[in-house]
Amino acid sequence: GESVGLHLPTLSVQEGDNSIINCAYSNSASDYFIWYKQESGKGPQFIIDIRSNMDKRQGQRVTVLLNKTVKHLSLQIAATQPGDSAVYFCAESPNTGTASKLTFGTGTRLQVTL
Amino acid sequence: GAVVSQHPSWVICKSGTSVKIECRSLDFQATTMFWYRQFPKQSLMLMATSNEGSKATYEQGVEKDKFLINHASLTLSTLTVTSAHPEDSSFYICSAGQARGGSYEQYFGPGTRLTVT
């Protein structure tokens, strides 16, 4: 079936450096993509989203890039801070404006070293 | 705004008993809520879609008679794990969403840690 996956299970980054977390998806019909941050023992926290008609979207210290040609999604975190340490999941949905279930990727653990 | 709560945050029960987990949207109404299960160091797996006033839609492989879902109001959905067994021990997370600016944003609850002994 369709799935969303990640290339790297663990990413170690020095404080102050930029982080890049990647995600590959296989459902070409996906219309909406979201990045979530999950800290230990907590629910996922929304970071940023992007629709399929866009290839880049920026937030505060975060940027999401979407390459539909190769079905690739990435999350860039600028000036990574210790508080950014968590597991990051990409998620995919077939629809943007309606209540649709999300398919989550396998997750990448980001470790920020001092 | 857009806060989703869960109760309890953790629960320990004996094998064979049933446990009810509540999911509430605190400051908005949600006709649809979702229930996920997450095992340690794994991703979130959708269990079912909870629809207010109608039956839940279960994902393939999820037993509807074991995981009972009731979405009685626009702010509350409950998941009851019946006849719990140790393999049901997991982190259960709900989400609720609302349409906003042409998008549908899902907000997740803090999760409920279930341990079956």
Chai-1 contact restraints between the chains, C-beta under 6 A:
chainA,res_idxA,chainB,res_idxB,connection_type,confidence,min_distance_angstrom,max_distance_angstrom,comment,restraint_id
A,K42,B,P110,contact,1.0,0.0,6.0,A-B,restraint_1
A,G43,B,I93,contact,1.0,0.0,6.0,A-B,restraint_2
A,G43,B,F108,contact,1.0,0.0,6.0,A-B,restraint_3
A,G43,B,G109,contact,1.0,0.0,6.0,A-B,restraint_4
A,G43,B,P110,contact,1.0,0.0,6.0,A-B,restraint_5
A,G43,B,G111,contact,1.0,0.0,6.0,A-B,restraint_6
A,P44,B,F108,contact,1.0,0.0,6.0,A-B,restraint_7
A,T96,B,S103,contact,1.0,0.0,6.0,A-B,restraint_8
A,G97,B,G102,contact,1.0,0.0,6.0,A-B,restraint_9
A,G97,B,Y104,contact,1.0,0.0,6.0,A-B,restraint_10
A,T98,B,Y104,contact,1.0,0.0,6.0,A-B,restraint_11
A,A99,B,T32,contact,1.0,0.0,6.0,A-B,restraint_12
A,A99,B,G97,contact,1.0,0.0,6.0,A-B,restraint_13
A,A99,B,Y104,contact,1.0,0.0,6.0,A-B,restraint_14
A,K101,B,L46,contact,1.0,0.0,6.0,A-B,restraint_15
A,F104,B,S43,contact,1.0,0.0,6.0,A-B,restraint_16
A,F104,B,L44,contact,1.0,0.0,6.0,A-B,restraint_17
A,T106,B,S43,contact,1.0,0.0,6.0,A-B,restraint_18
A,G107,B,S43,contact,1.0,0.0,6.0,A-B,restraint_19
